[in-house]
Amino acid sequence: MKTEIIDFTPTNDYNHNLNLLVNKIKNSTAKLILASEVIVTDFDYKNFAKANEFAKVIKEAIIPLSQNKIICFTLIEENKNVAFIFYQNKIVYKREKIKLFVYEKKYFKVGEIEPEIFEIEGIKFAILICFELRFIEYWQKIKGVDIVLIPAMWGIQRKVHLKTLANALALSLQAFVVVSDGLAHASNIITPWGEELGKFANIDLNYIKKIRKRLPLE
């Protein structure tokens, strides 16, 4: 499965950011696309109501692009940080961020659904939204997953943390981990063997079976 990461630091112009995202998706040859956390609006707390309202515009722009693509990123909706999966011209999965970073607690509502495995075309996916990566109990909940998607906006001071945790997650679950981060510049596609493939790569699901057979953890 061809996979591409889209990451850029958003400006304060929502329409500009959305157009940039749309163009990158249109020009991508990948089947699976992961963009960074709140990539269109950023954490625009000074204009939080506006960011919430713009969610509808974002979804209307992305849905038509998802006929043959699996697209994932988060946006601000109803005062929650929500991860969406767009596929076959509709939203096929969504989950609100359940672990909020320090200052996020002043603005966001906490989600209700913990990280879990869901399937698309028989492929087992899970989403960890940014800060959720730090909580090892969630790693256990998604054991057996094929691909973990991590839309993030990780602070540059904690870049090493993001890189270390994402690599450890891939090794622990023997799964592909895809991280899109527009701030710390730590985006990467990581294999079940801990290899770093960069922002565009072909995910070979058979490789997961080979690794788990080579190094069984049960």
Steps between C-alpha positions, in 0.01 A plus 500: 500500500659826389503734799576871517536745786384860459643738756532876504469770761162668445468875463216707648324487162269196513413512130865513399578199720202307370588571137856385565375178658252437219764552231745269672235229527399543135862473386578198717526153348461339841206288612552591867558864598563626852509875569600672822281583797268802441694567180242746362423723799786430741415541871345839433376565852448873437249409230375171639138553395615572145715186497201294611279648229760435231482125565205471263693672222796267550288185486315616189833560326661168596213254455500521117875426496462170683350282228816290467699633792501446876557844650558571868559817705337683788289813512325704765129423524254563784794601720666161452814400317360236265688253280315415180546226243363595158453215252277430201351849511386480858619508860553138602650554846548777756628522856552795732832555678472357848836605650543876484830680540531753783366819339254312280289425806394866517331483161424145391243253624635154575398222263322186619643223282845366581739396222374185331546284194273552199514345155501635146529251215599235753794708624514563874554867582525700820543871566699659781455876499823678591533496883317165520820335376653543845249272672621141488164359607368600158772297333356188660149587383608498134713188510462312170461816294659527154539877464500766772428854381632785715386848397706731718611855567780413739711774655847537349655471848358148526595381152726228640211379717272467198759318294593263783143415595385449140789265429440311824132466412582347161737250663263422787197434279699372201290729285549791263484838673432811294567836667409836348631796695504853362683664789780276629587379149503139614268352239584145400375162388649237729502127428432218749878448506569863592617614158423863411365542147439876487182676390412287199525123487322183406363319804531126441249332727664162439809639671302512826436126479867433427617701800249342737601154379871584527466642849184366668408694814248251633 
